[in-house]
Amino acid sequence: MEDHEPVGPVDASRIPRYAGENTFARLPRLADVREADTVLWGVPFDTGVSYRPGARFGPAHVRASSKLLRPYNPALDTEPFARGQVADGGDAGVNPFDIRDAIGTIERCARELSGTNRRLLSIGGDHTIALPLLRVQRERHGPVAVLHFDAHLDTWDTYFGAPYTHGTPFRRAAQEGLIDLAHSMHVGIRGPLYSGLDLEESERLGFAAVHARDFLRSPIDELIGRVRERIGNRALYVSVDIDVLDPGFAPGTGTPEAGGLSSRELLEILRGLRGLDIVGADVVEVSPAYDHAEITGIAAAHVLYELLSVLPGRARS
């Protein structure tokens, strides 16, 4: 990739933050830059939801909620938009009536957008989209470690007999050999289950877990240490279901569960991933119809900002 100075967000001293094009953090569109190291794109698909729909509107809502993001991240002393060219890749055109067709489309679009050396940060949409995204990561990196932030395990087998839903992506991904299960982990798991077998089956698949209740009993640095020890030096994919947050911090989601993480806890544990080999990520399940005052959209935008901040430096071909 040819060296060039990254094009950053629109200058807020010239165009107020409430004006201008509605890209993530007011970054340039992919078509308007010579090349990009990292692409944020939307996957407006929610046909796989089992309760409240609306995550198809998530990408637009998160973009609208990202306008106050600024170039310097003081928590990590870094400028995430200057460490490589970041651009907004727009939205995928996904079939809302056929889950299998949609999965195929998402996979093809992700493969095309990622090219040979770009990192993708995907904005959902429901958690079904993680499966095709992991298929593309497997082609590039082999089985990847998955760090999965969620109230739910998403390792169920079927729902109403359907094998592809937002509750099954990591079962399917494990069966397809996409995940390095010796180095993968759930974070934030909580809430009622159908039975104790749900946890046992997740463990048999190979996922370790940090439960939401662990945040009450252990310092955040200790939990970060557990995560880093589990991941090791493996290529890492980070998948964040916004319902990992307590509904007080993220009301706009499809399957809320009481007793979740605070925004501060989630952002801090993401900052603790600095130095790991993060190859891609998604943030999913933002359903704006249930949001208030952009609470959930702002949380999701900041999650993406912290992920950008901990990505490895500019990719090289």
C-alpha positions, 0 to 999 in steps of 0.5 A, spaced: 500 500 500 502 506 498 504 511 503 499 517 504 497 522 509 490 519 512 484 523 510 481 525 517 474 527 519 470 533 517 473 539 520 468 541 526 471 548 526 468 549 518 462 545 518 458 544 525 457 537 527 450 537 526 451 538 519 454 535 513 454 528 511 452 522 515 458 518 515 461 514 521 464 520 525 464 524 519 469 520 516 470 520 508 467 515 504 471 509 501 470 512 494 473 519 496 480 516 498 485 513 495 486 507 499 483 505 506 486 501 511 480 500 515 473 500 513 467 501 517 460 499 514 453 497 515 450 491 515 442 493 515 439 486 517 435 483 522 431 477 519 434 473 524 432 476 531 427 472 536 424 478 540 424 485 538 426 487 531 429 494 528 436 492 528 436 493 520 436 501 522 442 500 527 447 502 522 444 509 520 443 510 528 450 509 530 452 513 524 448 519 527 450 518 534 457 518 532 458 525 530 461 528 537 467 523 536 473 527 536 480 525 533 484 524 540 483 518 545 486 521 551 484 514 555 489 511 550 493 517 548 492 515 541 489 518 534 485 513 531 483 516 525 491 518 524 494 511 525 492 509 518 486 511 513 479 509 516 473 510 511 466 509 511 464 503 506 456 505 506 451 499 507 450 492 504 444 491 500 441 485 504 435 481 502 430 482 508 426 476 506 431 470 505 436 469 511 441 464 507 441 469 501 442 474 506 448 471 509 451 469 502 451 477 500 454 479 507 459 474 506 461 476 498 460 484 500 465 483 506 470 479 502 470 484 497 471 490 502 476 487 506 480 485 499 487 483 501 489 487 507 483 491 510 480 491 516 473 491 517 469 494 523 461 492 521 455 495 524 449 491 525 444 489 524 443 482 528 448 477 530 446 473 525 451 477 521 457 474 525 457 468 521 459 470 514 464 475 517 467 469 520 467 465 514 471 471 511 476 472 516 477 464 516 479 465 509 485 470 511 487 468 517 485 461 519 481 459 525 480 466 529 480 467 536 473 470 538 472 475 544 464 475 544 461 480 548 454 479 550 448 477 555 447 471 551 451 465 549 449 465 541 451 458 541 444 455 541 443 449 535 436 452 532 430 456 534 423 454 531 427 449 527 431 454 524 439 453 524 441 460 522 438 466 527 441 471 531 442 466 537 446 461 533 452 464 529 457 461 534 455 454 534 455 454 526 461 458 526 464 452 531 461 447 526 464 450 520 471 450 523 472 458 523 473 459 530 480 457 534 476 455 540 482 454 545 482 461 545 475 464 545 471 467 550 464 470 552 464 476 556 458 479 560 453 473 560 447 473 564 440 472 565 435 466 565 437 460 560 433 454 558 437 449 562 444 448 565 445 444 559 446 451 555 452 453 559 455 446 558 454 446 551 458 452 550 463 450 554 464 443 550 464 447 544 470 451 547 468 457 549 471 460 556 466 465 560 467 472 564 460 472 567 457 479 568 457 478 575 464 477 575 465 484 574 462 485 581 467 481 585 473 482 580 477 488 579 477 490 571 485 489 570 484 482 573 478 481 568 482 484 562 488 479 564 483 473 564 481 475 557 488 477 554 491 470 557 485 466 554 486 470 547 494 469 547 497 471 541 492 469 536 489 473 530 483 476 534 475 477 532 471 481 537 464 481 536 460 486 541 452 485 542 450 492 545 446 488 550 452 486 553 450 493 557 445 493 562 439 496 559 440 503 563 446 504 558 443 501 552 435 500 552 435 500 544 436 493 543 432 487 541 433 482 547 435 486 553 437 483 560 438 486 567 444 486 570 449 488 565 455 491 564 456 499 564 458 503 558 465 505 562 466 497 564 465 495 557 470 501 554 475 500 559 475 492 557 476 494 550 482 498 551 485 493 555 485 489 548 491 494 546 497 490 543 493 484 541 492 482 533 485 484 532 483 482 525 476 485 525 470 486 529 463 487 529 458 491 533 451 489 533 443 489 535 442 496 536 435 497 535 433 505 535 426 504 535 427 502 543 432 507 544 432 514 548 436 520 547 441 516 542 443 513 549 444 506 545 447 509 539 452 513 543 454 507 546 455 503 540 459 509 537 464 509 542 465 502 542 467 502 535 471 508 537 475 504 542 476 498 537 479 503 532 483 505 537 486 498 539 487 496 532 494 494 530 497 500 526 497 501 518 496 494 515 501 493 509 501 489 503 
